[in-house]
Amino acid sequence: MCLSTTKKPIRWNEAQADPIVYYGLVKHVEIIGEAVYKLTLDYRANHTEVNWGDIERMRHVLVHGYYKIRPQQLWETIVTDIPAL
């Protein structure tokens, strides 16, 4: 799989091998999580088709628990879950 929203598609092995790319991806997912963290409970309740809790939990791991990041799970989130949003 490749990340196709960039000018040059990025594959998992390339992203993992380049710390700047890898931590850039981490930061982007973190920003999405931060935006979700700031959503009102009312908005979340009216949009139950999105698993807000999973997004918020991933944000907490990325922000507070770098030692817990599972790179393959991060990549699956990027290529599978984010495009669905």
TINUFI-543728 format. One record per residue (C-alpha): residue number from 1; chain; y, x, z. Coordinates in Angstrom, 2 decimals, always signed. Each point is the difference from the previous one (the first is absolute). Layout:
REM residues N
{semar=NUM&marpa=A&py=Y&px=X&pz=Z}
...
This chain:
REM residues 85
{semar=1&marpa=A&py=+0.00&px=+0.00&pz=+0.00}
{semar=2&marpa=A&py=+3.53&px=+1.10&pz=-0.56}
{semar=3&marpa=A&py=+3.36&px=-1.02&pz=+1.32}
{semar=4&marpa=A&py=+1.60&px=-1.37&pz=-3.16}
{semar=5&marpa=A&py=+3.49&px=-0.84&pz=+1.24}
{semar=6&marpa=A&py=+1.11&px=+3.61&pz=-0.36}
{semar=7&marpa=A&py=+1.07&px=+1.74&pz=-3.20}
{semar=8&marpa=A&py=-3.21&px=+2.01&pz=+0.09}
{semar=9&marpa=A&py=-3.05&px=-1.77&pz=+1.43}
{semar=10&marpa=A&py=-1.20&px=+1.58&pz=+3.23}
{semar=11&marpa=A&py=-3.67&px=+0.20&pz=+0.81}
{semar=12&marpa=A&py=-1.38&px=+0.21&pz=+3.51}
{semar=13&marpa=A&py=-1.07&px=+3.64&pz=-0.28}
{semar=14&marpa=A&py=+3.49&px=+0.99&pz=-1.20}
{semar=15&marpa=A&py=+1.76&px=-1.97&pz=+2.73}
{semar=16&marpa=A&py=-2.22&px=+1.46&pz=+2.71}
{semar=17&marpa=A&py=+0.43&px=+3.56&pz=-1.29}
{semar=18&marpa=A&py=+3.80&px=-0.07&pz=-0.04}
{semar=19&marpa=A&py=+1.55&px=-0.41&pz=+3.47}
{semar=20&marpa=A&py=+3.34&px=-1.15&pz=-1.41}
{semar=21&marpa=A&py=-1.63&px=-2.76&pz=-2.03}
{semar=22&marpa=A&py=-2.38&px=-0.96&pz=+2.82}
{semar=23&marpa=A&py=+2.68&px=-0.29&pz=+2.67}
{semar=24&marpa=A&py=+2.31&px=-1.73&pz=-2.48}
{semar=25&marpa=A&py=-2.67&px=-2.67&pz=-0.41}
{semar=26&marpa=A&py=-0.38&px=-0.20&pz=+3.78}
{semar=27&marpa=A&py=+3.75&px=-0.54&pz=+0.30}
{semar=28&marpa=A&py=+0.03&px=-2.76&pz=-2.61}
{semar=29&marpa=A&py=-2.78&px=-1.91&pz=+1.76}
{semar=30&marpa=A&py=+1.81&px=+0.57&pz=+3.30}
{semar=31&marpa=A&py=+3.19&px=-1.53&pz=-1.45}
{semar=32&marpa=A&py=-1.90&px=-3.09&pz=-1.14}
{semar=33&marpa=A&py=-1.46&px=-0.27&pz=+3.49}
{semar=34&marpa=A&py=+3.43&px=+0.36&pz=+1.56}
{semar=35&marpa=A&py=+1.32&px=-2.85&pz=-2.15}
{semar=36&marpa=A&py=-2.93&px=-2.18&pz=+1.09}
{semar=37&marpa=A&py=+0.57&px=+0.98&pz=+3.64}
{semar=38&marpa=A&py=+3.53&px=-1.43&pz=-0.27}
{semar=39&marpa=A&py=-1.02&px=-3.33&pz=-1.53}
{semar=40&marpa=A&py=+0.50&px=-3.04&pz=+2.17}
{semar=41&marpa=A&py=-3.03&px=-1.71&pz=+1.52}
{semar=42&marpa=A&py=+1.09&px=-3.17&pz=-1.76}
{semar=43&marpa=A&py=-0.12&px=+1.72&pz=-3.41}
{semar=44&marpa=A&py=-3.45&px=+1.41&pz=+0.75}
{semar=45&marpa=A&py=-1.24&px=-3.41&pz=+1.15}
{semar=46&marpa=A&py=+1.19&px=-1.55&pz=-3.26}
{semar=47&marpa=A&py=-1.72&px=+2.67&pz=-2.13}
{semar=48&marpa=A&py=-3.50&px=+0.23&pz=+1.40}
{semar=49&marpa=A&py=-1.43&px=+1.21&pz=-3.32}
{semar=50&marpa=A&py=+1.04&px=+3.53&pz=+1.01}
{semar=51&marpa=A&py=-1.76&px=+1.79&pz=+2.85}
{semar=52&marpa=A&py=+3.19&px=+1.07&pz=+1.76}
{semar=53&marpa=A&py=-1.90&px=+1.34&pz=+3.02}
{semar=54&marpa=A&py=-1.93&px=+2.55&pz=-2.09}
{semar=55&marpa=A&py=+3.20&px=+1.23&pz=-1.64}
{semar=56&marpa=A&py=+1.74&px=+0.32&pz=+3.36}
{semar=57&marpa=A&py=-2.96&px=+1.84&pz=+1.54}
{semar=58&marpa=A&py=-0.07&px=+2.48&pz=-2.87}
{semar=59&marpa=A&py=+3.71&px=+0.59&pz=+0.50}
{semar=60&marpa=A&py=-0.61&px=+0.77&pz=+3.67}
{semar=61&marpa=A&py=-2.71&px=+2.53&pz=-0.87}
{semar=62&marpa=A&py=+2.20&px=+1.68&pz=-2.61}
{semar=63&marpa=A&py=+3.03&px=+0.14&pz=+2.30}
{semar=64&marpa=A&py=-1.64&px=+0.77&pz=+3.34}
{semar=65&marpa=A&py=-3.46&px=+1.39&pz=-0.67}
{semar=66&marpa=A&py=-0.10&px=+2.51&pz=-2.83}
{semar=67&marpa=A&py=-3.26&px=+1.37&pz=+1.35}
{semar=68&marpa=A&py=-1.59&px=-3.40&pz=-0.65}
{semar=69&marpa=A&py=+0.94&px=-0.31&pz=-3.68}
{semar=70&marpa=A&py=-3.07&px=-0.49&pz=-2.17}
{semar=71&marpa=A&py=+1.08&px=+1.30&pz=-3.41}
{semar=72&marpa=A&py=-2.54&px=-2.01&pz=-1.97}
{semar=73&marpa=A&py=+1.07&px=-3.23&pz=+1.73}
{semar=74&marpa=A&py=+3.63&px=+0.82&pz=-0.77}
{semar=75&marpa=A&py=-0.86&px=+0.50&pz=-3.67}
{semar=76&marpa=A&py=-1.96&px=-3.27&pz=-0.16}
{semar=77&marpa=A&py=+3.02&px=-1.75&pz=+1.50}
{semar=78&marpa=A&py=+2.27&px=+1.52&pz=-2.65}
{semar=79&marpa=A&py=-2.14&px=-0.85&pz=-3.01}
{semar=80&marpa=A&py=-1.48&px=-3.32&pz=+1.16}
{semar=81&marpa=A&py=+2.07&px=-1.71&pz=+2.68}
{semar=82&marpa=A&py=+3.58&px=+0.87&pz=-0.91}
{semar=83&marpa=A&py=-0.19&px=-1.22&pz=-3.61}
{semar=84&marpa=A&py=-1.31&px=-3.34&pz=+1.33}
{semar=85&marpa=A&py=+3.15&px=-0.44&pz=+2.08}
